[in-house]
């Protein structure tokens, strides 16, 4: 009898977790750009993350409209807004000649990943990683890749928790093009003291100068 009771309770818990939640709240003036789900607070219940983009009309002044990134928690089969940011996503017009810079969002091992890319002849790609600390999503890592064909391709991988930065620069020479003198570079160093959270990702621009080669790295 006791075993049957335990099985029944476990069955109820399973049913509750797999039942679909109500649709996420409608945001006036916005449409859903993308969404993902995963467990961000280690309670074994997946959260829902939605990227919203402004819904433009012919007469809308959308130049300053920011994209929204909302994180919802499920309670009683309803999605309730838990965390939000107007700084985590770049705008539709911030990708340069490449167009919309948005590349994707996903969750892996409790970490929220946000990817962008853009540029023209010079191209760039970034990946931000956020993890929950004291009920706030803190930026724990940034990976940036950038460069130009027949010039160089560079990358830096910045762990904001440890301060460790791995920087690489690989020259690319083309026979039919003249290029400035370029030297391959490889450097690992530490830069501590930067703390950025989910809601204030782009409140301030950060520039880090590599100690050995004096290259400027931007967050």
N, C-alpha and C positions, 0 to 999 in steps of 0.2 A: 504494500500500500504506500509506504514511504517512497519507494523507488518510483512508483507511478506519479506521485505528487511532484517529485523532482523533475521527471520527464515532462510533465504538463507545464511547469513553470518555465523550463528551458524552451519549450515549444512556443509559449507566448512571447518570450523575449525575441526568439528568432523571427516570428511573424511580425512583431512590432518593427524590427529593424529592416525587414525587406519590403514592408508596405510603402508604396510611393508617397512622398510628401506632396503637399499642395504646391502649385506653381509658385515660383518666386514672385514677389510683388512687382507690379508694373511701375516703371519709372517714367513719369511724364516727360516727353521730349527726348526720350532715349530709346534705342533698340538694342537687342542683345547682339554683341559682336562675337562672343565666344563664351564657353563655360567648361568647367572641369570639376571633379569631385575627388575627395580623399580625406583621410583622417589627419588633421593638422594639430590636434591637441591631445592625441593619444588616449582618447576615450572609447576607441573602437566603433565610433559612429562617424561616418563620413560627413564632412562639411561640403557645402556647395559654393563655388567661386564663379562669379559672373562678371565678364567684361562688358560694360555698356558703352555705346558710342552715340553721340548726338544724332537725332533724327532730323536731317536737314530738309528744308523746303526751299523753294525758289527765292522766297523773300526773307529767309532767315539769315541773321548775321552770326555765322557759326565760327568765325575765325578764332575767337577766344574761348569757345566751348571746350571744356576738358572731358576726356573720357573718365569713366568711373570704374573702379574695381571694388566689388562688394563681396564680402564673405558672409555666408548664412549658416546658422546652426539649426538643426531640426529639433523641434520641440512639439510633442503631441501631433506629429505628422504635418507640422507647418514649418515653413522656412522663416526664421526670424533673423533680421540683420544683426550681425555680430561685430564685424570690422569693416571699415571702408577707407578708400583712398582716392584722391583726385590727382595724385602725383606719381603713382606707380606705372601708369601707362602713358606713352607718348601719343600726341595727337595725330590725326590723319594726315596732316600737312607737314609733319616733322621728319619725313623720310627722304627729303630732297628729291632728286630726279627719279629715284627708285619708287616713289609713290608712298603709299601707306606703309609705315614702318612696322606695324604690328605683325609678329610672327607666331605667337602662341603662348598659352599658359598651361601648366600641368603640375601635378603633385606627385612627388616621389619620396618615400621614406619620411613622411611628415614635413617635407620642405616644399614650399611653393616656388615654382620657377616661372619667370617672365622673360620672353625673348623678343628682341626688336632687331631690325636690320634696315640699312638705307645707304644713301650716298649717290654718286654719279660715276665719274671716272675713279674717284676715291671712294671706296666702299667701307662699310663698318657693320659689325654685328655685336650685340651685347646680350648677356644672360645674367639676370639678377636672381639671387636666391634668398628667400625669406623663411625665418623659423620663429616659432612662438616662444617668447620669453616674458614672464610676468604679464600675461594677457595682452602683449603687444607683439606685432610681427616686426622683427628686427632684420635688417639687411645683413646677411652673414657672408655673402660671397658675390663677387662680380667677375665675370669673364668677358673680356673685350677683344675683338679681332678686327683689324683694320689695315688698309693699305691700298695700293694701286698697281695694276699690271705694268710690268717692266720697270717698276720702282722697288717696292719692298712690301712684304706682308709681316705684320707684327701682332703680337698678342700679349696680354697680361692677365694673369689669374690671381685675384686678390681675395685672400681669406681675411675678412674683417674681424673675426674673433681672435685669431692669432697674430694678425698684422703681416703675415707672410705674403710676399708678392713674387711670382715667377714671371719674368719678362723675357720675351724672345723677339728677335727681329731678323728676318731672312730676306736678303736682297734677291731681286729678280731682274736679270739683265736680258734684254732683247737685242738681237744682232742688228735689226733694222731701225733701232731707235737709240738716240743719245739719252743718257741718264746721268744724273749727278752721282758723284762718288758715294758709294754706299758700303758699309761694313756690317757684316753679320754680327749680331750681339746676343748675348745670353747672360742674364743677371738675375740673381735671387737676393732679395733684401727684405727688410721689415719696416713697416710704417704703421704706427699705432696711434690711437686717439680719435679715429673717425667712428662716429656712432650715428647711424641713420635708421629711422623706422619707416614702416609701411606708408604712413600718412604724410611724411615730410621728405620723400625721396629726392625731389628736385627743388627744395627750398634754397639750397646752396650748391654752388658748383665747387668741386674739389679738384685741385691739380697737384699731382705728386711728381717730383723730379727724382729720377733714378740716380743713386749716388755715384755710380761709376761712369755711366755714359751720358748723364745729364739730359736724358730724354724726358719729355713731359707726358705724363699719363693722366687722363681726365676721367672722372667718375660721372 
